Amino acid sequence: MRKTFLLRLPLAGSVLLLATAAHVPVEQERPAVFGAVPDIALQTLATGVGPITSIGQAGDSRLFLTLLTGRIVIYARGQIQPGAFLDLTALVSSGVERGLLSVAFHPQYADNGFFFVDYTNTAGNTVIARYKVAAADPNSADPASGRILLTIAQPFSNHNGGQLQFGPDGYLYIGMGDGGSANDPMCNAQRNDTLLGKILRIDVNQNVDASPFYGIPPSNPFASSGNPLDKIWARGLRNPWRFSFDRMTGDLYIGDVGQDLREEIDFQPRSSTGGENYGWKIMEGTLCGAGDGSGCPAGTPPCNSPSFKYPIYEYNHAGAGNCTGSLIGGYVYRGLSNPQLFGIYFYGDYCLGWLFGSGQMLTPNVPQLTTFGEDVSGELYLGTQDGKLYRLVALNPPPTPTPTSARMTPALSVRPARTPRMVR
């Protein structure tokens, strides 16, 4: 996120949507390009929940919502369940961009009961911790089971990242912001001696019963380089506020919040062996970063270097007032309830409330959008800072085939892709 997280900010200025990055080298791998995205709607499931920071699932029909203030609550059977699955309020420093930021359930959660959280502790630092479900109650966690895997110092209060996701390889991926302030003054995202501004990758099936409660995957790109480099999977990120894996292809989509000009979606194919550099702070999207290379170590690539990976989608928010855009990364839709949405990558913007589908601007508007989530069936959900939980659905279902059209592909109800527009 950026600027402020707990205040609703005004919409102003102009935003130019760039469905494809103008300077993306043609040899870089990219996802498929779609035609017009069908109309969508949002089904309200709950309100007044509290500031939602992530939406997770544990392999069953429940949704687990992390709240900025430190609690994990469960949505099940059509409502928010009473009490909390886990309450970490006493351990969490919350406010602005600090707080309980996400939860991820172990791929073998049904067998081992392990789940992992990312939160800001009372000293202002990032903590990655493991907990276990209570033996007698599947809707409660055991607060005494907590084990800290990592504590990462944060020099400023913003840009905590905070996303946890298990990849298709079974490893835990961790999103870390650049440490905050503006224009990454210490050039953390390009440094090898810090975990800030990176995507980390660890193996939580190593050292399960002994500190540090994780190990280093031997396939990590810098696995033999020692701490902290051995944990780094990708670098050059400002504030990866929500990334996700396509459950069908295994491809990784990263939403990275920009500085003053561009918001971007980065892409890493399943075939990647890691080590990508997404350019910050030398690059902001496909532009040269305003911070130049100040504070960066010798050997940092220059602007427009072919060693950087450019975004697949970006949009310009120059002159958009106090809240100059704040990208919320999402998911590729792989559910079965809305087949016309299959394969579309949905994401949005906190400041502007905009929704996008594979680079196209959509309606409706979602003020204070903070996160997306995916259930066990691949259906998509949205959460907001003011405590609303939505389900994303297609506005117009495909027509039922008739005997005369059974051999034809049903037509979709679509509208043309929007051209760039001005917002006043």
N, C-alpha and C positions, 0 to 999 in steps of 0.2 A: 504494500500500500504506500501512500505518500501523504505529505502535508499533515493531515489529521485524520483520525479514524472514527472518533466519537462525535464529530460534529457534522451535521448535514451542510453541505456547501452549495453555493449558488451555481447555476448554469449560465455561462456567458461565453462570448467569443465565437470562434469558428473551429470546426473540426473537419478535416479532410480524410475520408476513408480510402486507404490504399489497399485494394484487395490482394495485390501481389507486390512484393518489394521490387522496386525498379532496378536495383543493382544486384539481384541475386544471380550468382554465376550459374549458367545452365547445367553445369556438371553436378551440382549439388542435388542430392536426392530430395524429392518432395512428394507429398501425398497427392492423390488424385484431385483434379479440378472438377467442381460440380457446376451444373447449370443453376437456374433460379431455385432458391430454397423455398419450400412450401411455407405457407402461413402457419404460425404457431400461436398457442395460447398458454396461459399459466393457470393451473388449478390450485387455489389456496387450500392448504392442508392444516395450517396452524398459524396463529398470531400471538404476539405477546410472549414469545419464548425467551427473549433476551438476545444479545448480540451474537449471532451465529458466525462462527469462524470456519467450521468444516462440517461435512456430512459424510459419515462412513457407514460401512455395513460389515457384519461378522459372518457372512455366509448363510444368513437366514432372512426372514421378511422384515426384521427390525432395521430402523435407521438410528444411528448414533450421532447426536449433534453436539459438537464442542461449543461452549460459550466462552466469550472473551474473559469473563470474570472468574473462570476456573472450574466450571461444572461440565460434566457430560450427561446429557439427558437422552432418553429413548423415545422415539416416535414409533408406536405400534398400535394396531387395531384402531386406526383412525384418529389417534390423539396422542398428545405428549403424556407419557406415563408419570405418575406421581413420584416424587423423590428424585434422586440422582443416581445414575450408574456409578459415577465416581465424582467426589467433590475434592478438588485440589486448591480451593480458594485460599487456604492458609499458606500455600507454597508459592502462589502466583502473584506477580506484579502485573496488574492489568490497567489499561488506559492507553489512549492513542493507538499505537501499534503493538503494544506489549499485552501479553495475556496467554491464555490457553489457546493454542493456534491450530492443532489438528490431532487426530487419532488415526491409527492404522492397526488393523487386526492381522495377526499372524496367519499365513495361508493354511496352517494346521490348527487354527484356533479351536475347532471342535474337539481336538485331541489334547492340546496343551493349555488352552485358556489364556494364552499370552496376547497382550495388545500393547501398543507403544504410543506415547504422547510426546508432543513438542510444546513446551511452555517457556515463558520468561519467568525466572525466579525473582525473589525479592531483592537480589543484588542487580537485577537488570540484565542478566546473562541468559543465553539459550540453554535449556536442559532437554535432553532426549532421555526418556525413562521408560522402563518396562513395568507393566502391572499384570495381574492375573485376576480372572473372574473368581468370585466367591464360590466355594465348593457347594454351598447349599442353595444358591439363588442365582440363576442365569441373568437376572436383571440388576445385579449388584457386583461391583468389583471389590476385591480385598485391598483396602488402603494400606495395609501393612506389607503388602507384597512388592512395593515399589523398589526398583533397582535403577540407579542412574548409570547410563551408558556413556554419555558425553555431557560436558559442560563447556560451552563455548562463549568466551568473553565478547561482549557487545560494547564498542566504544561510545555509541550514541543510542538514543531511545528508539530510533526508527529503523526500518529495513531489517526486520527480523526473519523474513522469509516465513518458515514455519510449516511447510507442507511435508507430510510423511506419506509415502506410497510404497507398497511392495511391487516390485517389477515382475514380469513374467519369468524371470530367472530365480525368483524366490528371495532376492536380496532386498534390503530396506534402503530406499532412496530418501535423502534428506535435503530439503531446499534451504539454503542459507543466503540471506541478503548480504549486501556489501558492508554492513556495519553502521550505515546511516550517515547523517548530515546530508550534504548535497555534493554532487559531482565526485563522490568517492575520494575524499581528499588524500587518503593514504594509498589509493589505488589497490585496495584489497582484492578486488575481483581479478586482477592480473598477477597477483603475487603467489608464490609457491609456499610461503611460510605462514599462511593463515587459511582457515577453512571458510572465511567470509567471501561472499560473492560466488559461491560454488553450488553444485549438486554433489552430495556425498553418497557413497555406496558402501554399506557394511553388511556383514553376514551375521545375523543374530542367532544362527544355529551353532555357532562356535562359542565356547566358553559360557555355556548356558547357566552353569551353576557357580561360576567364579568370575570375579572382576577381570576385565572390564565388561563382561557379559556380551561380547561380540568379537568378531574376528575380521580380518581383511580378506576379501575375495581375491584369490590369486590372479584372476583375470582383470582386476582393476588396472587402469593404464599406467599408474605409478606405484604399483604394489610393492616393488622392491626398493623404493626410494626412501622409506622410513617416514615416521610421523612428522608433520601432518599430511604430507603429500599422498601417502598411501591410501587415504580415504577418499580422495578427490576423484569424481567421475567426469565432471565437466566444469568449466570456469567461464568467467566473463559475464556474470549476471549481476544485475543491480538489485532487484528484489523479486525473486521468483514467487509471486503470490498465486499459487496453485498451478501444479503440473499434474499430468495424468498419463496413463498408458492406455492405448487403444486395446481393449480386451480381445479383439479379434486378430489384429496384426502385431501387437506388441510394440508399435511405434510410440515414441514419447513426445508429448506436446507440452511446451513450457510457456506459461504466461509471465512475461517479465515487464514490470512496471517501469516506465520511462522517467526521464528527468523533466524537461520543460517542453519537449517537442514531439516525441514519438512514443507510442505504446506498441509492444511487439509480441508476436507469438513465434517461438522458436520450435524447431522440429528436429528430432533425432530418430532415424530409422532403427528398427529392431536389429538390423545387421551391424549397428555401430559397435565398435570396441572401446568407446569412450575417449576422453581426452579432448573433446570439442571445446573451442573457445568462441563464445558468442559475442565477444567484442567490447563489452562495457569495461572501462569508461572511455576507451578510445573511440568507440562507436556508440551512437544512440539510434537503434534501428539501422537504417541504411545511411544515416548522416554521420559526419564526424562529430564526436562528442565535444561539448563546450568546455570541458575540463582539460582538453588536450591530453598530454601525457604527464602532467605534473604529478610528482610523487611516485611515479611508476619506476620499477627497476629497469636496469639496463637490459636491452634485448627485447623489451615489450614491442610487439609489432606496431607499425604505424597505421594511421587511418587508411581504410580501403585495402588493407593487406589481404591477400588470398588465404591467409591462415585463419581468418575469421569466418564463422558460419553466420550467414545473414538470415533474417526472419522470413517466414513464409507469408505472414500477414503483419501489417502495421497500419497505424493511423496517426494522423497529425492532429495535435490539439493546441497549437500555438495560439496564444491570446485568449485562452478559455477561462481567464479569471483566477480566483483563489485556488480552485481545485482544477488543475490542468490535465485531467484525465488520470485514471488509475485502473489499469487493466486487471480483470479477474479471469484467470485461466479456467477452462472448463473441460469438457469430455467429448469424445466422439460417440454419437448415439448408436447403440447396438441393441436396443430393446426390440421387442416384438409387437408392442401395442400400437406403434406408430410407424409402419413400414416405410412410409414416404420420407421419413427423416433418417433412415438408415444410412450410416456412413458420414453424416454431417458433423463437423466439429463446431460445438456451441461454446461461446465465451461472451464476456461482457465487460462493462466499465462501471466502477463504483461511483465516480463523480458525476458522470453523465447519465447513468441509468440505462445505457444502451445495451442491446443484445445483438450478437453477430452469429451468423451461421456460415462457416467456411469462407469468411471474408466479406459476407454480405450483411448489410445493416437490416435488422428486423424490427418488428413491433411485437409485443408491447414494450413500454419503458419500465424499468425496474429500479426505482430509487433505492439508494444505499445497498445495492447488490454487493455481497461480500464473498460468496462462495458457490460452487456447484458441487453436486454429489451424484453418485451412481449407486443404484441398489443391486441386489444379487441378480436381478433379471436384465440389467442393462438400462433400466429406465432412469431418466435424469431429473434432478431436483435442484432448486436454487434456495439459498438462504440469504437473509438480509441483516443489516446492523440493527434495524428496529424490530427484529424478532419474528419475521414472517418466513414461513416455509412453503414453497411452491413445488408443484410437479409440472414439468414441461410436457405439453401434449401438442399434437398436430391439430390445427384449428378445424380443418375439414377432412374427415376420414375418407379413404378411397371408396369409390362407389362399389356396391355389391355386383359381381359379374352376373349377367343375364345369359340365357341360352344362346342369344345371338352374338354376345360379345365375349363368351367364355374363352375364346382363343386369342383375344386381344389383351394387351396390357392396359389395365385401368388407367384412365387419365388422372393426373394429379391436379388439384386446385392450387395454382401457383400465381404469383404476380411477378412482374419483371424485377430484376435486380435493381436496387436503388443506385442512382448516381450520387456522387458526393454532394452534400447539402450543407447549408449554413445553419447554425443554431444561434439564435440571439437570446 
